[in-house]
Amino acid sequence: METPDKQMERLNIDDDTDDALLDEAIKLAAAEKEALEAAAAEQEERADKLAKNQSSGCYHGHVDTDDRFIIEDFCKTFTSGFLSLGKESICWKNSMTAGRNASYEKYPEVWRDSSKMKQIMSFFLFNATHHVLEGRIASDARFLASFACYFQEYVTVHIDKQKATAKSTKGAELLRCEHTLVRYLKKKIPCNCLDKKYEEVKSVTKMGLCRNDNCSLPNRMVERSKMLYCTRCRDANYCSRECQKADWPVHKEYCDQLVDLNAMWESRKQP
């Protein structure tokens, strides 16, 4: 049988153990509470940012469908192919071809599906608009908008067959001119999310891209109002007669192809 002194010693040990466990429990509860509060604050911050930058969760006309995972993976594959040639020295035509080849190899059936092609265009428009509202115009928004433009032209020419040839300059200009970028997206989305941004950039001088790869102007950009265009194909734009003449040996074959395609298109439209 324990003596009174032994009993008091055991009680003191038990009390110390209970106090230690209680202190540990209090610390764990405090840490858990702090983590929950931090997570809640982060979630609230994300929600506020989304509400501010995406107009309360606006999807800018894009609607998810049962094909959403195919659409998103197609867009990821296309983008990876586009960027495979290097992000710093983009040649729009060659990079688009690389993107098309990569996505066609994986999803050949999607390229023949009108509904999916239009969903892809809508997905790129949504993401480009989101990046503009987030302030990421310099790179992300421009690439995504140029992709949307590419698929818009593809659908118009190859699926809806509303014209003979695709415009080759608009997509390249979207990579370089902020005014062109915001104006293009504003016209394509059904919401008013870009109205404020457009008011900020609409006074910026409209710029165009000189077709001559060896143009001496910075980034080959010139005021659109001062540009000249090829009167045969009506697709190639130039900053000057000198650049137009210098590019003719390169442009001639493409120009002839466009002229022939447009002539065939007009003949089919005749009653």
VENWONOR-V858820 format. One record per residue. N is the residue number from 1. RES is the residue in three letters. D_FIRST is the distance of its C-alpha to the first C-alpha in Angstrom with 1 decimal. Layout:
# VENWONOR-V858820
<<N RES D_FIRST> <N RES D_FIRST>>
This chain:
# VENWONOR-V858820
<<1 MET 0.0> <2 GLU 3.8> <3 THR 6.5> <4 PRO 9.5> <5 ASP 11.5> <6 LYS 9.6> <7 GLN 9.7> <8 MET 13.4> <9 GLU 14.2> <10 ARG 13.3> <11 LEU 15.3> <12 ASN 18.1> <13 ILE 18.4> <14 ASP 18.6> <15 ASP 21.1> <16 ASP 23.2> <17 THR 23.3> <18 ASP 24.4> <19 ASP 27.0> <20 ALA 28.3> <21 LEU 28.7> <22 LEU 30.3> <23 ASP 32.7> <24 GLU 33.6> <25 ALA 34.3> <26 ILE 36.5> <27 LYS 38.4> <28 LEU 39.0> <29 ALA 40.2> <30 ALA 42.4> <31 ALA 43.8> <32 GLU 44.4> <33 LYS 46.1> <34 GLU 48.3> <35 ALA 49.3> <36 LEU 50.2> <37 GLU 52.2> <38 ALA 54.0> <39 ALA 54.9> <40 ALA 56.1> <41 ALA 58.2> <42 GLU 59.7> <43 GLN 60.5> <44 GLU 62.1> <45 GLU 64.1> <46 ARG 65.3> <47 ALA 66.3> <48 ASP 68.2> <49 LYS 69.9> <50 LEU 70.9> <51 ALA 72.2> <52 LYS 74.2> <53 ASN 75.6> <54 GLN 76.0> <55 SER 77.3> <56 SER 74.2> <57 GLY 73.7> <58 CYS 77.4> <59 TYR 78.1> <60 HIS 81.8> <61 GLY 83.2> <62 HIS 81.0> <63 VAL 79.5> <64 ASP 76.9> <65 THR 77.8> <66 ASP 76.3> <67 ASP 77.8> <68 ARG 75.9> <69 PHE 74.0> <70 ILE 77.3> <71 ILE 79.0> <72 GLU 76.4> <73 ASP 76.2> <74 PHE 80.0> <75 CYS 80.2> <76 LYS 77.6> <77 THR 79.6> <78 PHE 82.8> <79 THR 81.4> <80 SER 80.0> <81 GLY 83.4> <82 PHE 85.2> <83 LEU 83.1> <84 SER 83.3> <85 LEU 86.5> <86 GLY 84.9> <87 LYS 84.1> <88 GLU 86.0> <89 SER 89.4> <90 ILE 89.7> <91 CYS 92.9> <92 TRP 92.6> <93 LYS 94.8> <94 ASN 93.3> <95 SER 89.7> <96 MET 90.3> <97 THR 91.7> <98 ALA 88.6> <99 GLY 86.4> <100 ARG 88.6> <101 ASN 88.5> <102 ALA 84.7> <103 SER 84.2> <104 TYR 87.0> <105 GLU 85.6> <106 LYS 82.3> <107 TYR 83.6> <108 PRO 87.4> <109 GLU 87.3> <110 VAL 86.1> <111 TRP 89.2> <112 ARG 91.3> <113 ASP 89.2> <114 SER 90.7> <115 SER 87.7> <116 LYS 85.2> <117 MET 87.6> <118 LYS 87.8> <119 GLN 84.0> <120 ILE 83.8> <121 MET 86.3> <122 SER 84.3> <123 PHE 81.0> <124 PHE 82.6> <125 LEU 84.1> <126 PHE 80.8> <127 ASN 79.1> <128 ALA 82.0> <129 THR 82.0> <130 HIS 78.2> <131 HIS 78.6> <132 VAL 81.5> <133 LEU 79.4> <134 GLU 76.6> <135 GLY 79.1> <136 ARG 79.2> <137 ILE 83.0> <138 ALA 83.8> <139 SER 82.5> <140 ASP 80.5> <141 ALA 82.6> <142 ARG 85.9> <143 PHE 85.0> <144 LEU 83.6> <145 ALA 86.7> <146 SER 89.0> <147 PHE 87.3> <148 ALA 87.8> <149 CYS 91.4> <150 TYR 91.8> <151 PHE 90.5> <152 GLN 92.6> <153 GLU 95.7> <154 TYR 94.6> <155 VAL 94.2> <156 THR 97.5> <157 VAL 99.5> <158 HIS 98.0> <159 ILE 96.4> <160 ASP 98.2> <161 LYS 101.4> <162 GLN 102.5> <163 LYS 104.1> <164 ALA 105.3> <165 THR 103.3> <166 ALA 100.2> <167 LYS 100.3> <168 SER 99.1> <169 THR 98.9> <170 LYS 96.6> <171 GLY 93.4> <172 ALA 94.2> <173 GLU 94.9> <174 LEU 91.6> <175 LEU 90.0> <176 ARG 91.9> <177 CYS 92.8> <178 GLU 90.3> <179 HIS 92.9> <180 THR 93.8> <181 LEU 90.2> <182 VAL 89.2> <183 ARG 92.5> <184 TYR 92.1> <185 LEU 88.6> <186 LYS 89.5> <187 LYS 92.3> <188 LYS 90.2> <189 ILE 87.2> <190 PRO 87.6> <191 CYS 85.3> <192 ASN 86.0> <193 CYS 83.1> <194 LEU 85.5> <195 ASP 87.9> <196 LYS 86.4> <197 LYS 86.3> <198 TYR 89.9> <199 GLU 91.1> <200 GLU 89.6> <201 VAL 91.5> <202 LYS 94.6> <203 SER 96.6> <204 VAL 95.8> <205 THR 98.9> <206 LYS 99.1> <207 MET 99.1> <208 GLY 100.3> <209 LEU 99.9> <210 CYS 103.0> <211 ARG 103.4> <212 ASN 104.7> <213 ASP 101.8> <214 ASN 103.6> <215 CYS 104.1> <216 SER 103.8> <217 LEU 102.1> <218 PRO 98.4> <219 ASN 96.5> <220 ARG 99.9> <221 MET 99.5> <222 VAL 102.4> <223 GLU 103.1> <224 ARG 103.6> <225 SER 106.7> <226 LYS 108.4> <227 MET 107.7> <228 LEU 110.3> <229 TYR 109.7> <230 CYS 111.4> <231 THR 114.0> <232 ARG 114.0> <233 CYS 110.4> <234 ARG 109.2> <235 ASP 105.8> <236 ALA 105.9> <237 ASN 105.9> <238 TYR 107.1> <239 CYS 107.2> <240 SER 110.8> <241 ARG 113.8> <242 GLU 113.1> <243 CYS 109.7> <244 GLN 111.1> <245 LYS 113.8> <246 ALA 111.4> <247 ASP 109.1> <248 TRP 111.8> <249 PRO 111.7> <250 VAL 108.0> <251 HIS 108.3> <252 LYS 111.5> <253 GLU 110.0> <254 TYR 107.2> <255 CYS 109.8> <256 ASP 112.1> <257 GLN 109.3> <258 LEU 108.5> <259 VAL 112.1> <260 ASP 112.5> <261 LEU 109.4> <262 ASN 110.5> <263 ALA 113.9> <264 MET 112.6> <265 TRP 110.3> <266 GLU 113.3> <267 SER 115.4> <268 ARG 112.9> <269 LYS 112.8> <270 GLN 116.5> <271 PRO 117.6>>
